[in-house]
């Protein structure tokens, strides 16, 4: 499924009484999911141990 169709499906699954803010939020979440999937595909991830170390340095 292409991105345009995913966006259309996401909007169609919202209730009829939806406002633009909710539509934009749904599309924003969809984009963030795609970015995360791309990061995983590109190997741009951290291990749990790396995250624990990063949090410990806060």
PDB file as gemmi writes it, atoms N, CA and C in Angstrom:
CRYST1    1.000    1.000    1.000  90.00  90.00  90.00 P 1                      
ATOM      1  N   UNK A   1       0.853  -1.181   0.000  1.00  0.00           N  
ATOM      2  CA  UNK A   1       0.000   0.000   0.000  1.00  0.00           C  
ATOM      3  C   UNK A   1       0.896   1.240   0.000  1.00  0.00           C  
ATOM      4  N   UNK A   2       0.572   2.213  -0.844  1.00  0.00           N  
ATOM      5  CA  UNK A   2       1.379   3.419  -0.883  1.00  0.00           C  
ATOM      6  C   UNK A   2       0.963   4.395   0.226  1.00  0.00           C  
ATOM      7  N   UNK A   3       1.777   5.397   0.433  1.00  0.00           N  
ATOM      8  CA  UNK A   3       1.560   6.332   1.543  1.00  0.00           C  
ATOM      9  C   UNK A   3       0.235   7.080   1.396  1.00  0.00           C  
ATOM     10  N   UNK A   4      -0.095   7.481   0.191  1.00  0.00           N  
ATOM     11  CA  UNK A   4      -1.350   8.202  -0.042  1.00  0.00           C  
ATOM     12  C   UNK A   4      -2.544   7.347   0.381  1.00  0.00           C  
ATOM     13  N   UNK A   5      -2.519   6.082  -0.002  1.00  0.00           N  
ATOM     14  CA  UNK A   5      -3.625   5.195   0.352  1.00  0.00           C  
ATOM     15  C   UNK A   5      -3.665   4.953   1.856  1.00  0.00           C  
ATOM     16  N   UNK A   6      -2.503   4.845   2.498  1.00  0.00           N  
ATOM     17  CA  UNK A   6      -2.474   4.689   3.954  1.00  0.00           C  
ATOM     18  C   UNK A   6      -3.105   5.892   4.641  1.00  0.00           C  
ATOM     19  N   UNK A   7      -2.793   7.098   4.141  1.00  0.00           N  
ATOM     20  CA  UNK A   7      -3.365   8.314   4.718  1.00  0.00           C  
ATOM     21  C   UNK A   7      -4.880   8.325   4.536  1.00  0.00           C  
ATOM     22  N   UNK A   8      -5.330   7.957   3.358  1.00  0.00           N  
ATOM     23  CA  UNK A   8      -6.772   7.916   3.087  1.00  0.00           C  
ATOM     24  C   UNK A   8      -7.449   6.912   4.017  1.00  0.00           C  
ATOM     25  N   UNK A   9      -6.860   5.738   4.171  1.00  0.00           N  
ATOM     26  CA  UNK A   9      -7.430   4.720   5.054  1.00  0.00           C  
ATOM     27  C   UNK A   9      -7.468   5.199   6.501  1.00  0.00           C  
ATOM     28  N   UNK A  10      -6.403   5.863   6.936  1.00  0.00           N  
ATOM     29  CA  UNK A  10      -6.356   6.370   8.311  1.00  0.00           C  
ATOM     30  C   UNK A  10      -7.475   7.368   8.553  1.00  0.00           C  
ATOM     31  N   UNK A  11      -7.708   8.243   7.590  1.00  0.00           N  
ATOM     32  CA  UNK A  11      -8.760   9.252   7.728  1.00  0.00           C  
ATOM     33  C   UNK A  11     -10.139   8.597   7.660  1.00  0.00           C  
ATOM     34  N   UNK A  12     -10.318   7.646   6.766  1.00  0.00           N  
ATOM     35  CA  UNK A  12     -11.610   6.979   6.637  1.00  0.00           C  
ATOM     36  C   UNK A  12     -11.989   6.211   7.902  1.00  0.00           C  
ATOM     37  N   UNK A  13     -11.000   5.753   8.663  1.00  0.00           N  
ATOM     38  CA  UNK A  13     -11.282   5.010   9.883  1.00  0.00           C  
ATOM     39  C   UNK A  13     -11.604   5.893  11.081  1.00  0.00           C  
ATOM     40  N   UNK A  14     -11.481   7.195  10.906  1.00  0.00           N  
ATOM     41  CA  UNK A  14     -11.842   8.119  11.981  1.00  0.00           C  
ATOM     42  C   UNK A  14     -13.360   8.319  11.997  1.00  0.00           C  
ATOM     43  N   UNK A  15     -13.903   8.718  13.135  1.00  0.00           N  
ATOM     44  CA  UNK A  15     -15.349   8.973  13.192  1.00  0.00           C  
ATOM     45  C   UNK A  15     -15.733  10.163  12.308  1.00  0.00           C  
ATOM     46  N   UNK A  16     -16.983  10.226  11.911  1.00  0.00           N  
ATOM     47  CA  UNK A  16     -17.459  11.295  11.036  1.00  0.00           C  
ATOM     48  C   UNK A  16     -17.350  12.670  11.687  1.00  0.00           C  
ATOM     49  N   UNK A  17     -17.429  12.737  12.995  1.00  0.00           N  
ATOM     50  CA  UNK A  17     -17.405  14.012  13.704  1.00  0.00           C  
ATOM     51  C   UNK A  17     -15.978  14.466  14.040  1.00  0.00           C  
ATOM     52  N   UNK A  18     -15.006  14.019  13.286  1.00  0.00           N  
ATOM     53  CA  UNK A  18     -13.610  14.341  13.556  1.00  0.00           C  
ATOM     54  C   UNK A  18     -13.312  15.780  13.131  1.00  0.00           C  
ATOM     55  N   UNK A  19     -12.345  16.406  13.820  1.00  0.00           N  
ATOM     56  CA  UNK A  19     -11.942  17.755  13.422  1.00  0.00           C  
ATOM     57  C   UNK A  19     -10.558  17.694  12.758  1.00  0.00           C  
ATOM     58  N   UNK A  20     -10.115  18.812  12.193  1.00  0.00           N  
ATOM     59  CA  UNK A  20      -8.843  18.828  11.475  1.00  0.00           C  
ATOM     60  C   UNK A  20      -7.663  18.499  12.383  1.00  0.00           C  
ATOM     61  N   UNK A  21      -7.728  18.932  13.628  1.00  0.00           N  
ATOM     62  CA  UNK A  21      -6.639  18.662  14.562  1.00  0.00           C  
ATOM     63  C   UNK A  21      -6.454  17.155  14.764  1.00  0.00           C  
ATOM     64  N   UNK A  22      -7.542  16.426  14.896  1.00  0.00           N  
ATOM     65  CA  UNK A  22      -7.465  14.978  15.067  1.00  0.00           C  
ATOM     66  C   UNK A  22      -6.945  14.302  13.797  1.00  0.00           C  
ATOM     67  N   UNK A  23      -7.352  14.796  12.640  1.00  0.00           N  
ATOM     68  CA  UNK A  23      -6.863  14.248  11.375  1.00  0.00           C  
ATOM     69  C   UNK A  23      -5.360  14.464  11.261  1.00  0.00           C  
ATOM     70  N   UNK A  24      -4.912  15.668  11.567  1.00  0.00           N  
ATOM     71  CA  UNK A  24      -3.493  15.986  11.492  1.00  0.00           C  
ATOM     72  C   UNK A  24      -2.691  15.136  12.472  1.00  0.00           C  
ATOM     73  N   UNK A  25      -3.234  14.930  13.661  1.00  0.00           N  
ATOM     74  CA  UNK A  25      -2.542  14.107  14.644  1.00  0.00           C  
ATOM     75  C   UNK A  25      -2.414  12.665  14.149  1.00  0.00           C  
ATOM     76  N   UNK A  26      -3.471  12.139  13.574  1.00  0.00           N  
ATOM     77  CA  UNK A  26      -3.435  10.767  13.061  1.00  0.00           C  
ATOM     78  C   UNK A  26      -2.377  10.631  11.965  1.00  0.00           C  
ATOM     79  N   UNK A  27      -2.312  11.616  11.068  1.00  0.00           N  
ATOM     80  CA  UNK A  27      -1.315  11.582  10.005  1.00  0.00           C  
ATOM     81  C   UNK A  27       0.098  11.755  10.560  1.00  0.00           C  
ATOM     82  N   UNK A  28       0.241  12.585  11.598  1.00  0.00           N  
ATOM     83  CA  UNK A  28       1.529  12.769  12.265  1.00  0.00           C  
ATOM     84  C   UNK A  28       2.015  11.451  12.867  1.00  0.00           C  
ATOM     85  N   UNK A  29       1.129  10.741  13.551  1.00  0.00           N  
ATOM     86  CA  UNK A  29       1.492   9.457  14.147  1.00  0.00           C  
ATOM     87  C   UNK A  29       1.870   8.460  13.061  1.00  0.00           C  
ATOM     88  N   UNK A  30       1.126   8.434  11.987  1.00  0.00           N  
ATOM     89  CA  UNK A  30       1.432   7.543  10.871  1.00  0.00           C  
ATOM     90  C   UNK A  30       2.829   7.829  10.313  1.00  0.00           C  
ATOM     91  N   UNK A  31       3.166   9.108  10.162  1.00  0.00           N  
ATOM     92  CA  UNK A  31       4.493   9.487   9.673  1.00  0.00           C  
ATOM     93  C   UNK A  31       5.581   9.053  10.653  1.00  0.00           C  
ATOM     94  N   UNK A  32       5.363   9.222  11.947  1.00  0.00           N  
ATOM     95  CA  UNK A  32       6.352   8.813  12.944  1.00  0.00           C  
ATOM     96  C   UNK A  32       6.558   7.293  12.919  1.00  0.00           C  
ATOM     97  N   UNK A  33       5.500   6.558  12.697  1.00  0.00           N  
ATOM     98  CA  UNK A  33       5.618   5.099  12.580  1.00  0.00           C  
ATOM     99  C   UNK A  33       6.489   4.751  11.375  1.00  0.00           C  
ATOM    100  N   UNK A  34       6.256   5.429  10.247  1.00  0.00           N  
ATOM    101  CA  UNK A  34       7.064   5.180   9.049  1.00  0.00           C  
ATOM    102  C   UNK A  34       8.529   5.542   9.288  1.00  0.00           C  
ATOM    103  N   UNK A  35       8.778   6.631   9.999  1.00  0.00           N  
ATOM    104  CA  UNK A  35      10.155   7.018  10.302  1.00  0.00           C  
ATOM    105  C   UNK A  35      10.831   5.965  11.172  1.00  0.00           C  
ATOM    106  N   UNK A  36      10.108   5.439  12.144  1.00  0.00           N  
ATOM    107  CA  UNK A  36      10.649   4.395  13.006  1.00  0.00           C  
ATOM    108  C   UNK A  36      10.954   3.132  12.240  1.00  0.00           C  
ATOM    109  N   UNK A  37      10.060   2.748  11.353  1.00  0.00           N  
ATOM    110  CA  UNK A  37      10.294   1.562  10.531  1.00  0.00           C  
ATOM    111  C   UNK A  37      11.496   1.747   9.620  1.00  0.00           C  
ATOM    112  N   UNK A  38      11.664   2.949   9.076  1.00  0.00           N  
ATOM    113  CA  UNK A  38      12.816   3.233   8.219  1.00  0.00           C  
ATOM    114  C   UNK A  38      14.109   3.182   9.034  1.00  0.00           C  
ATOM    115  N   UNK A  39      14.074   3.709  10.247  1.00  0.00           N  
ATOM    116  CA  UNK A  39      15.257   3.677  11.110  1.00  0.00           C  
ATOM    117  C   UNK A  39      15.662   2.239  11.403  1.00  0.00           C  
ATOM    118  N   UNK A  40      14.689   1.403  11.690  1.00  0.00           N  
ATOM    119  CA  UNK A  40      14.973  -0.011  11.951  1.00  0.00           C  
ATOM    120  C   UNK A  40      15.567  -0.665  10.705  1.00  0.00           C  
ATOM    121  N   UNK A  41      14.982  -0.402   9.553  1.00  0.00           N  
ATOM    122  CA  UNK A  41      15.476  -0.988   8.298  1.00  0.00           C  
ATOM    123  C   UNK A  41      16.907  -0.552   8.007  1.00  0.00           C  
ATOM    124  N   UNK A  42      17.249   0.681   8.402  1.00  0.00           N  
ATOM    125  CA  UNK A  42      18.580   1.214   8.150  1.00  0.00           C  
ATOM    126  C   UNK A  42      19.572   0.860   9.259  1.00  0.00           C  
ATOM    127  N   UNK A  43      19.110   0.129  10.262  1.00  0.00           N  
ATOM    128  CA  UNK A  43      19.990  -0.258  11.360  1.00  0.00           C  
ATOM    129  C   UNK A  43      20.266   0.863  12.340  1.00  0.00           C  
ATOM    130  N   UNK A  44      19.476   1.912  12.291  1.00  0.00           N  
ATOM    131  CA  UNK A  44      19.654   3.070  13.161  1.00  0.00           C  
ATOM    132  C   UNK A  44      18.858   2.864  14.449  1.00  0.00           C  
ATOM    133  N   UNK A  45      19.319   1.927  15.254  1.00  0.00           N  
ATOM    134  CA  UNK A  45      18.636   1.588  16.503  1.00  0.00           C  
ATOM    135  C   UNK A  45      19.660   1.495  17.632  1.00  0.00           C  
ATOM    136  N   UNK A  46      19.174   1.520  18.854  1.00  0.00           N  
ATOM    137  CA  UNK A  46      20.024   1.365  20.027  1.00  0.00           C  
ATOM    138  C   UNK A  46      19.568   0.145  20.807  1.00  0.00           C  
ATOM    139  N   UNK A  47      20.520  -0.488  21.455  1.00  0.00           N  
ATOM    140  CA  UNK A  47      20.175  -1.622  22.301  1.00  0.00           C  
ATOM    141  C   UNK A  47      19.619  -1.102  23.621  1.00  0.00           C  
ATOM    142  N   UNK A  48      19.009  -1.972  24.369  1.00  0.00           N  
ATOM    143  CA  UNK A  48      18.482  -1.600  25.680  1.00  0.00           C  
ATOM    144  C   UNK A  48      19.614  -1.130  26.589  1.00  0.00           C  
ATOM    145  N   UNK A  49      20.744  -1.808  26.526  1.00  0.00           N  
ATOM    146  CA  UNK A  49      21.889  -1.407  27.344  1.00  0.00           C  
ATOM    147  C   UNK A  49      22.378  -0.007  26.976  1.00  0.00           C  
ATOM    148  N   UNK A  50      22.395   0.314  25.682  1.00  0.00           N  
ATOM    149  CA  UNK A  50      22.784   1.662  25.257  1.00  0.00           C  
ATOM    150  C   UNK A  50      21.805   2.706  25.785  1.00  0.00           C  
ATOM    151  N   UNK A  51      20.525   2.395  25.751  1.00  0.00           N  
ATOM    152  CA  UNK A  51      19.523   3.324  26.269  1.00  0.00           C  
ATOM    153  C   UNK A  51      19.646   3.502  27.773  1.00  0.00           C  
ATOM    154  N   UNK A  52      19.899   2.413  28.489  1.00  0.00           N  
ATOM    155  CA  UNK A  52      20.082   2.503  29.940  1.00  0.00           C  
ATOM    156  C   UNK A  52      21.274   3.394  30.272  1.00  0.00           C  
ATOM    157  N   UNK A  53      22.351   3.263  29.520  1.00  0.00           N  
ATOM    158  CA  UNK A  53      23.532   4.096  29.738  1.00  0.00           C  
ATOM    159  C   UNK A  53      23.222   5.551  29.449  1.00  0.00           C  
ATOM    160  N   UNK A  54      22.483   5.790  28.384  1.00  0.00           N  
ATOM    161  CA  UNK A  54      22.108   7.161  28.021  1.00  0.00           C  
ATOM    162  C   UNK A  54      21.242   7.797  29.098  1.00  0.00           C  
ATOM    163  N   UNK A  55      20.275   7.048  29.622  1.00  0.00           N  
ATOM    164  CA  UNK A  55      19.407   7.553  30.673  1.00  0.00           C  
ATOM    165  C   UNK A  55      20.205   7.794  31.959  1.00  0.00           C  
ATOM    166  N   UNK A  56      21.142   6.925  32.250  1.00  0.00           N  
ATOM    167  CA  UNK A  56      21.967   7.077  33.457  1.00  0.00           C  
ATOM    168  C   UNK A  56      22.795   8.357  33.391  1.00  0.00           C  
ATOM    169  N   UNK A  57      23.126   8.807  32.198  1.00  0.00           N  
ATOM    170  CA  UNK A  57      23.930  10.039  32.031  1.00  0.00           C  
ATOM    171  C   UNK A  57      23.102  11.311  32.107  1.00  0.00           C  
ATOM    172  N   UNK A  58      21.800  11.198  32.223  1.00  0.00           N  
ATOM    173  CA  UNK A  58      20.960  12.394  32.334  1.00  0.00           C  
ATOM    174  C   UNK A  58      21.228  13.001  33.641  1.00  0.00           C  
TER     175      UNK A  58                                                      
END                                                                             
